[in-house]
Amino acid sequence: MSVIEGTLRDEARAWLAENWNTDQTLAEWWHKLAAAGFAFPQLPEGYGGRGLPQSAARIVAEELGRIGAVAPPGGLGQSMGAPIIMDFGTEQQQQDWVFRLSAGQESWCQFFSEPEAGSDLAGLQTRAVRDGDVWILNGQKVWTSGARTADRGMMVARTNPDVPKHKGLSYFIIDVDAPGIEIRPLKQMNGQAHFNEVFFTDVVVPHDRIVAEPNGGWMVAVATLAYERQGQGGRGGGGGIQAGSPGVKNGDLDRPLSELIQQARAEGEQAANDRNKRTAGAILQLAKDEKRTTDPTMRQRIMSMYSESEALKHSNGRARAAAQKGKQPGPEVSTAKLTMSSLSRQARDISLELMGPYGMLADDDAPYDGAFHTMALSVQSASIAGGTDEVQRNITGERVLQLPKEPQVDRDIPFNEIRGLNKR
Ligand SMILES: Cc1cc2nc3c(=O)[nH]c(=O)nc-3n(C[C@H](O)[C@H](O)[C@H](O)COP(=O)(O)OP(=O)(O)OC[C@H]3O[C@@H](n4cnc5c(N)ncnc54)[C@H](O)[C@@H]3O)c2cc1C
């Protein structure tokens, strides 16, 4: 343990002994954490942090977890928005938003994907046209997680269609309740409505909402996706109890911590129960319950799943150890996501086969409270979110195996001359 880590741990422990109690509201607690620089220690002082290395967040998370305190706010604004504004925003933007994000006073969503632009994000068609001091936004986004409870959104829009696609994009921070924004929830096959499609009609966005230069949005978008990948590796809220997502709209901010902790524990158990159904351990238990552990083919499939999940565990451990020593992410990061989506699919296929017709039953009165059924209808997202499996393979091929780059025939052609894309 370094001197910085030891000092931080001692300071965090002493501070928590004085400041943690469950009588305060969530808003009061998150504000205190941010003001003391313990919410996101890797951010600069005055913005919710202490200007420490990324590994400092883990120390604070461990101390929060040790006493069962509520974790700092987690969400796309906190994991991606705040560091992006610190990297690319103006001083005014940093002052307007970063502390508020660290203190959970607002929640952000990500307006990137469109019906015809997901993997090929640079092909997006939402337009922003300048009109004096404002930009007028028109278009559609899809897959927007959490748009209904978000206060603001990270938006990439096309501001110059006459140049190649990567060069004519700008990055805005927009207010989700601005006139002209319509949010429609999308119901998934597992019954939840995590995503939304969002329509923008003549939405007015002030010029000072641009992050970086006009038409310089691609670089900011790529950096946002890098923070997203880092978050998938566990950068978010960390240890301690997760008590709802931040933002005024979900109504949690004014509730006392005692109440929220009780609710978070109940929801956490349910979520862990659902998540655990994807593990090799849960599948083995199911095979035992169904008396199929003597079936040689089934044994082989479960063993193969178990071996893969053990390899992933150790590989993730290696990646964490390297990151703590300040090393750049290696090939294990590229393959971890592919392994996770493969394991999810194996859990789905093996569990449904083991359960036979009972696997089709949903809800609490089904076997295992319908948890395997819910899992089977939810695992598809693992191979799509944050870059599809095919895209991960392309990245692995190019950056890890040093194979030739995928041909990009439209890279240098003005966007409005690319056939099939200039529809609007
Ligand atoms: C759980 C979840 C949460 C999400 N949250 C958000 C969010 O909050 N905000 C947001 O903006 N987006 C969000 N997304 C969207 C996500 O980023 C996109 O779904 C993803 O980038 C894929 O884009 P697409 O769905 O348009 O598929 P497409 O890009 O159209 O891909 C379709 C198929 O073609 C394949 N393909 C595409 N290009 C290539 C290639 N070059 N080589 C080989 N195969 C290729 C893909 O692998 C896929 O199988 C979320 C998605 C999920 C599942």
The ligand as an ORCA input file, in Angstrom:
! r2SCAN-3c Opt
* xyz 0 1
  C     -28.470     -2.600    -22.597
  C     -28.196     -1.553    -23.645
  C     -28.115     -0.206    -23.270
  C     -27.855      0.777    -24.240
  N     -27.880      2.091    -23.838
  C     -27.645      3.068    -24.752
  C     -27.707      4.461    -24.373
  O     -28.001      4.797    -23.221
  N     -27.457      5.373    -25.318
  C     -27.145      5.080    -26.591
  O     -26.885      5.976    -27.377
  N     -27.123      3.764    -27.011
  C     -27.376      2.769    -26.099
  N     -27.365      1.436    -26.500
  C     -27.185      1.152    -27.917
  C     -25.902      0.428    -28.275
  O     -24.796      1.277    -28.159
  C     -26.091     -0.083    -29.712
  O     -27.128     -1.023    -29.700
  C     -24.841     -0.732    -30.267
  O     -23.858      0.227    -30.482
  C     -25.149     -1.480    -31.585
  O     -25.772     -0.649    -32.486
  P     -27.109     -1.081    -33.281
  O     -28.064     -1.628    -32.273
  O     -27.533      0.051    -34.108
  O     -26.669     -2.281    -34.189
  P     -25.948     -2.182    -35.615
  O     -24.742     -1.323    -35.499
  O     -26.947     -1.816    -36.658
  O     -25.492     -3.668    -35.823
  C     -26.356     -4.686    -36.340
  C     -25.550     -5.954    -36.497
  O     -24.475     -5.749    -37.449
  C     -23.222     -6.058    -36.851
  N     -22.196     -5.118    -37.311
  C     -22.285     -3.755    -37.376
  N     -21.124     -3.229    -37.830
  C     -20.275     -4.274    -38.026
  C     -18.927     -4.368    -38.475
  N     -18.240     -3.273    -38.802
  N     -18.373     -5.597    -38.560
  C     -19.073     -6.722    -38.229
  N     -20.374     -6.686    -37.807
  C     -20.948     -5.486    -37.698
  C     -23.453     -5.869    -35.352
  O     -22.518     -6.623    -34.597
  C     -24.873     -6.369    -35.186
  O     -24.899     -7.768    -35.098
  C     -27.660      0.432    -25.583
  C     -27.758     -0.918    -25.965
  C     -28.052     -1.906    -25.030
  C     -28.209     -3.322    -25.459
*
